Amino acid sequence: MRALPLVFLLLISVGSPVSIAEEIILAVASNFMKPMQYLAQEFEKTTEHKVRLAFGSSGKLYAQIIHGAPYHAFFSADQTKIDALAKDGLIVQSSRFTYAVGQLALWSSNLNGSINAVEQLKTGNFTKMTLANPKLAPYGAAAVQVLENLHLRESTASKWVLGENIAQTYQFVYSQNAELGFVALSQLAAGNALNNTTAWLIPVELYEPIKQDAALLASGRNNAAANAFIKYMQENHTQAVITSFGYKMQHNQEP
């Protein structure tokens, strides 16, 4: 009689997958901080898995990954970092997708609204303008493209204050240490800054699309939580949350 329960348990363990709670560490580009914090909390509410988040410029996170940082998935602010990791065999290629298309905004700390952001930029009526380091952050590279297309790169270069990432550029303007700053639209939407100060949503024809790709890293291949999170990020309700934070979606998921 005692053998029956044992056999029954063995059949369950072999025939039915057992859900085991796991922890994942996600490397996430700074522009996506607010939506990722929210989405990670929602994911934890509906699963037994735990999520740890590491934010930074895409360039710095990429450097950490190739030097062995223990991340399970990477949410970059561009496609080139994922391309490079794929070339080195450091991602699960089939897991790759574009999770968001970022939008760039110019934000002014001129709270009284006496001059709007684009006029301030074009007239040169400022002493400091901040943008993310274009060598590390895709949003910084996009900001340089905007300045080049407006023929303002040379005339403004001496006033640039480079942030390590897009989060730092936001703080420079927020703290009024810079009169102007190129930031992610999502940062303004999340902080309601679009209603509180002067901002210019930069026309998309002034910079290349900021397609933000994500992928499982090789270390996350067999991690159930990492695989579940990648699927969760592609669900319709998750994508609706992402757009509510000021991003666009790319429906064609070919990189």
C-alpha positions in Angstrom: 0.0 0.0 0.0 2.9 2.4 0.7 4.2 1.8 -2.8 1.2 3.4 -4.5 1.7 7.0 -3.2 5.4 6.7 -4.2 4.6 5.6 -7.7 2.0 8.3 -8.0 4.4 11.0 -6.9 7.0 9.7 -9.4 4.5 9.8 -12.2 3.6 13.4 -11.3 7.3 14.4 -11.2 8.0 12.8 -14.6 4.8 13.5 -16.4 4.0 17.0 -15.3 6.4 20.0 -15.3 6.9 21.5 -11.9 7.0 25.3 -11.7 10.1 26.4 -9.8 10.5 30.0 -8.8 13.7 31.5 -10.1 15.4 34.8 -10.0 16.4 36.8 -13.0 18.7 39.7 -13.4 17.9 42.0 -16.3 20.2 44.6 -17.9 18.0 47.5 -19.0 18.8 50.7 -20.8 18.3 53.8 -18.6 15.5 55.3 -20.8 13.3 52.3 -20.0 13.7 52.6 -16.2 10.1 53.6 -15.3 8.2 51.2 -17.5 10.5 48.3 -16.6 10.1 48.9 -12.9 6.4 48.8 -13.3 6.3 45.8 -15.6 8.7 43.8 -13.4 6.4 44.4 -10.4 3.4 43.2 -12.4 5.3 40.1 -13.6 6.2 39.2 -10.0 2.5 39.5 -9.0 1.4 36.9 -11.5 4.3 34.5 -11.1 6.5 33.1 -8.4 9.6 34.4 -10.1 11.7 37.4 -8.8 13.2 40.1 -10.9 16.3 42.2 -10.3 17.0 45.2 -12.4 20.3 46.8 -13.5 20.1 50.1 -15.3 22.7 52.0 -17.3 23.7 53.2 -20.7 23.5 50.5 -23.3 27.2 50.9 -24.0 28.2 50.2 -20.4 25.8 47.3 -20.0 27.1 45.8 -23.2 30.7 46.1 -21.8 29.6 44.4 -18.6 28.0 41.6 -20.5 31.0 40.7 -22.6 33.1 40.7 -19.5 30.9 38.2 -17.8 28.3 40.1 -15.8 25.6 37.7 -14.5 22.6 39.0 -16.5 20.0 36.8 -18.0 18.5 39.2 -20.6 19.5 42.5 -22.1 17.1 45.3 -23.0 19.2 47.6 -25.1 18.3 51.1 -26.3 19.4 50.1 -29.8 19.9 47.2 -32.1 23.7 47.4 -32.6 24.6 46.1 -29.2 22.3 43.1 -29.7 23.9 42.6 -33.2 27.4 42.5 -31.6 26.3 40.1 -28.9 24.7 37.8 -31.6 27.9 37.9 -33.6 29.8 36.6 -30.5 27.2 33.9 -29.8 26.2 35.6 -26.5 22.4 35.7 -27.1 19.7 33.2 -27.8 19.0 34.4 -31.4 15.5 33.1 -31.6 14.5 35.2 -28.5 15.5 38.5 -30.0 12.7 41.1 -30.6 12.1 44.9 -30.8 10.4 45.7 -27.5 10.0 49.5 -28.1 10.7 52.3 -30.5 11.9 55.4 -28.6 11.0 59.0 -29.2 13.4 61.9 -28.5 12.4 65.2 -26.9 14.1 68.4 -26.2 13.3 69.6 -22.7 13.8 73.1 -21.3 14.2 74.1 -17.6 12.7 77.5 -18.5 9.8 77.0 -16.2 8.0 80.3 -16.9 7.6 79.3 -20.5 8.8 82.7 -21.8 10.5 80.9 -24.7 9.8 77.4 -26.0 12.5 74.8 -26.2 13.0 74.8 -30.0 13.3 78.6 -30.1 15.8 78.4 -27.2 17.9 75.9 -29.1 17.8 77.7 -32.4 18.6 81.2 -31.0 21.4 79.8 -28.8 19.8 81.4 -25.7 21.4 79.1 -23.2 24.7 78.4 -21.6 24.5 74.6 -21.1 22.7 71.9 -23.0 22.9 68.2 -22.0 22.7 65.1 -24.0 23.7 61.5 -23.3 27.2 60.5 -24.3 26.7 59.5 -28.0 29.4 56.9 -27.7 27.5 55.0 -25.0 23.8 55.9 -25.4 21.7 55.6 -28.5 19.6 58.6 -27.4 22.7 60.6 -27.3 23.7 59.5 -30.8 20.1 60.5 -31.9 20.5 63.9 -30.3 23.7 64.5 -32.3 21.9 63.6 -35.5 19.2 66.2 -34.7 21.8 68.9 -34.2 23.5 68.0 -37.4 20.3 68.0 -39.4 19.4 71.4 -37.9 23.0 72.7 -38.7 23.5 73.4 -35.0 26.2 70.9 -34.1 29.2 73.2 -34.4 27.5 76.3 -32.9 26.3 74.4 -29.8 29.2 71.9 -29.2 31.0 74.2 -26.7 27.8 74.2 -24.5 27.3 70.4 -24.4 27.2 68.7 -21.0 27.4 64.9 -21.6 25.5 62.6 -19.3 26.6 59.1 -18.8 23.1 57.9 -19.8 19.7 59.4 -20.5 18.7 59.3 -16.9 21.5 61.6 -16.0 20.6 64.1 -18.7 17.1 64.2 -17.3 18.5 65.0 -13.9 20.7 67.8 -15.3 17.6 69.6 -16.7 15.4 68.7 -13.8 17.9 70.2 -11.3 18.3 73.2 -13.6 22.0 72.5 -14.0 21.4 72.7 -17.8 18.8 74.9 -19.5 18.2 72.4 -22.3 18.4 68.7 -22.6 17.7 65.9 -25.1 15.7 63.3 -23.2 13.5 60.3 -23.9 9.8 61.3 -24.4 9.0 58.5 -21.9 10.8 60.3 -19.1 8.7 63.4 -19.6 5.5 61.3 -19.9 6.3 59.3 -16.8 7.1 62.4 -14.7 4.2 64.5 -16.1 6.9 67.0 -17.2 5.1 67.6 -20.5 2.4 69.4 -18.6 4.8 71.3 -16.3 7.4 72.9 -18.6 8.3 73.4 -22.2 9.2 70.4 -24.3 9.6 69.8 -28.0 8.7 66.3 -29.4 11.4 66.1 -32.1 10.1 65.2 -35.5 11.2 61.6 -36.3 12.7 62.6 -39.7 15.5 64.4 -37.8 17.0 61.2 -36.5 17.1 57.5 -37.3 14.4 55.4 -35.5 15.5 54.4 -32.0 14.6 50.7 -32.3 15.2 49.1 -28.9 16.0 45.4 -29.1 16.0 42.8 -26.3 17.2 39.2 -26.2 17.9 36.3 -23.8 21.6 36.1 -23.0 23.3 32.7 -23.2 23.2 32.5 -19.4 19.4 32.8 -19.5 18.8 30.1 -22.0 17.7 27.5 -19.4 16.3 30.0 -16.9 12.5 29.5 -16.7 11.9 33.0 -15.3 14.0 34.6 -18.1 12.1 32.8 -20.8 8.8 33.6 -19.2 9.7 37.3 -18.9 10.7 37.5 -22.6 7.3 36.1 -23.6 5.5 38.4 -21.1 7.2 41.4 -22.7 5.6 40.5 -26.1 2.1 40.1 -24.8 -0.6 42.6 -26.0 -1.3 44.0 -22.6 2.4 44.6 -21.9 2.8 46.4 -25.2 -0.1 48.6 -24.3 1.7 49.6 -21.1 4.9 50.3 -23.0 3.0 52.7 -25.4 1.4 54.4 -22.4 4.9 55.4 -21.3 5.6 57.3 -24.6 7.0 54.6 -26.8 5.9 53.3 -30.2 5.7 49.6 -31.1 7.2 47.9 -34.1 4.8 45.2 -35.2 7.2 43.7 -37.6 9.6 42.0 -35.3 12.4 41.3 -37.8 15.5 43.1 -36.5 
